[in-house]
Amino acid sequence: LPEGVLGVRFDHVTFRYAPGARKALDDIDLTIEPRRRVAIVGETGSGKTTFAKLVTRLMDPVEGRVLLGSDDAGWVALPDVAFESLRARVVMVPQDGFLFDATVADNVRYGRPGFSDADVATAFDDLGLTDWVTGLPDGVASPVGQRGESLSAGERQLVAVARAYVADPDLLVLDEATSAVDPATEQRLTRALDTLTAGRTTLTIAHRLSTAERADEVLVVDAGHVVQRGTHAQLVGVEGTYARLHASWRRSSAGEPEPVA
């Protein structure tokens, strides 16, 4: 992959999950510039999660190409990128980050082999999470249990975010890391994500429209098509899918963001 922060280009991309099935994405043609924080929103089944799977090459399009790079450094189609290079430069944080039956430090180190416990503790400090990690029984040396069972869902996400941070990716894909956590952990997680995403190209599959409000740009997906694109301020004031989603969220939230999809 070219050096530097990576942008994303969808070159007339179409994808379906099975032959003869409806198109999950249909002829998507767009470019996301480097260092932009982009929220992808839409109803359940609209195709927004498919974006994440294609960018991280968990799947390949049936038509078109997904490319990474920039206008300055050039663009490279994903099939031409070695998996080692892709995994080193592109990191995905899913809704429920998988943890191994090891210590907190071991799980974070998975993102950067060779990191010492002190390095891991520094990473938590950078993310504003020192108070949380030092509150664990043995700090970063605390065991997390099988699949992280000794931690709450939100705490598992804190570890997953730290793992992504030490990996130092050029492109970050988030499947709405704050969508299923308690309010106290959500505040910590939101602050940590602000640090993690700073200066990086970030695609967030947004289940909460509060995430879209904070993004540099919003892509609105409906039935496999990008039907709107712009900032929150631009889209919320015009008739369309985004304004409808946002109005529905406002009515149902009663002051607290909640999932819309």
N, C-alpha and C positions, 0 to 999 in steps of 0.2 A: 504494500500500500504506500502511497505517497507520504512523505513526511508532513507533520503538522496536523492541526485540527481538521477533522474530516467532515465534509458535507455529505448529503445523501441525494441521489438522483434516481427517480423512478422514470424509466424510459418506456412509456406505453405498456405498463405492467398489468397483466391479467392473471388472476389465480382462482382456481376452484379446487375444493378438497377431494373431489372424486370425479372421474369421467362422467359427463352427463349431468353433474350437479350444477346448481346455479352458481354464478360467478361471485366469489367472496369479494374480489376486487375486479373492477372492469375498466381497462384502458386508463390506468392512472399515469399521468404525465406531469411531473413536477420536480422542482429542485428545492432542497432545504440548505441554506447557506451555512457555512461553518460558524460555530459559536452561538447559534440561535437556540433558544429554549422553546420547543414547539409542543403544544398540547394537541392530542388527537382525540376528538370527542364524537359521540354518536350513541344511538340506542344500542341495546344488546343485539348482536347479530348484524350490525351495520358494516363490519369489516375492519374496525379499528385495530383489533388485536392482531389481525393478519399482517398489518404493517410491521409490527415488532418481529414476527416470525420470519418475514422476508428479509428485513434489514440484518438480522443476526444469522441468517442463512440456516435457520431450522427447517426452512422449506425453500424451494426455488419456484419462481413464477412459471406458469404454463406458456405465457407469451410475454415478450418484452424482457427488459434487463433492469436489475438493481445495481447501481454503481456507487462507489464511495470515492471521495477525493475533494478536489476544489478546482475552480477555473485556473488558478495560478499553478498548482502542482500537477494537474491532470486528473482524469477520472479512470477508475479501474472497475470492470464488471466483477461481481462477486465470484463467479465460477473461475476466474483467473487469479484469485487470491488464495494463498496457502492458508489452511485452517489455523496453523500456528500463528500466522501474522494476524488473521482476523480475530482470534480469541485474545491476542495481546492488545489489540487496539480498540475493540468493540466489546462492551460489557453490558449485560442485561441484569437488572434487578427485578425478579418476578414479584407477584403479590405476596407470596409466602416463601421467603428465601430459605432454601434447603440448608440445614446445618448437619454436620457430621457429629458422631458421638465422640467428642473431644473437648478441649478447652475453648474458651472464647478466643484466645490468641491463636490457637491452631486453626480455627475456622476463618479468622481474618487473614492469617498467613497464606491460606489457599490462594488468595489473590496476588500475593507477592512472596513466593518461596524464599526462605532465607532471612525474613524479617525476625528480629528478636522480640521477646516479650516487651522490652522497653520501646522498640519501634512501634509496636502495636498500641501501647499505651499512649504514645505521642500522637498517633493517628486519631485515637478517640478524643484526645485533647484538642486537636485541630478542628474536629467536628463539633466541639462544644459538649462532649458526652462524658467528660471526666467524672462528674458527680454521679452519673449512673453507673459507670463501670467500677468505680471505687466502692460503690455501695453493694456490689456483689460479694459473696462470702470470701472469695480469694482473688478479687479483682479480675484481671485478664486471664489468670490461671484457673478461673472457675470452670468446672465441667458443665456442659450444656445439656447432657443427656442424649438419648437416642432421638434423632430428628429435632433436637433442641427442646425436648419436652419440659426441661426445668425452667425454661423462659416463656414469657407470654408471647403472643403473636407479634405484638409491637416490639418487644425486646429482640426477638429473632430478626426483625427488620433492621434494628439498629446495628446488629452484627453484620447483616448482609450489606448495609450501606458502608460500613467501615471496610469490609472486604472489597467492595467496588472502589472505594477511595484509594486504598493502597495499591490497587491494580493500575491506577492512574491512566484511565482510558482516554482516547481522543473522541470517542462517540459513546454516549450513554443512552441506554434504552430502559425506561422505567415503566413497569406495568402497575401504575398507581400504588406506590408503596404505602400510602397512608390510608387506604380505603377500609381497613378492618382493624383499627387499633383504638385503644382507649384515649380519651382527650389529653391526659398528661403526657403519655408517650408520643401522641401526635405532635405536640408542641416541640418536643425534643427532635423528633424525626424531621419535622419541617425545617428546623434550623440546620440540622445536619445535611439535609438535601440541598439547601441553599449553598452551603460550602462545597458539597460534592459537585454540583452542576455549574458552578462559577467558571466561566471561560471555556466550557465544553459544549459541543453540540449535544443537545438532549432531546430525545423524543419521549414524551410521556403519554401513555395510554390512559386518558383521564376518565375516571369514574365519578369524580366530583368536579363540578364546574368551578369551585373555588380554585382548583389547580389551573384551569384555563384562564382565570382572571389574572394569575401571576405570570403567565407565560409571555414570551415575546410575540408569539404568533399562535393562532389556533387553526387547525384543520378540522372541518366538520365533515364527517363521513355518513352517508346515508345510502343503504342498498348497494354498497360496493363502489360508490362514486364520491369524490370529494366535491361537495355541493357548495361549500363556502370556505373562504380563507381570508384571514385578517387578524387584527388584534381584537381582544375582548371588547374594547371601547367601540371599535368600528362595527363589530357584528351584533352587539347587544341592542343597538339602536335601530336596526333595520329588520324588516319582516323576513323571517326565514327560520330554518331549523334551529340555529343556535339560539335565537331570541326565544323560541318556544321552549327549548330545553332549559334555558336559564330561568324563564318565568316559572316553569314547573318546579324547578329546584327551589326557587325563592318561596314559593307557596308552601312547599312541604318541609322546608328546613327549620322554620320557626327560630331562625337565628343560628342554627348549627348546621354546617354542611353535611349532606348525606349523599350516598351513592345515587346516581341517576341511571346507571346501567351496570 
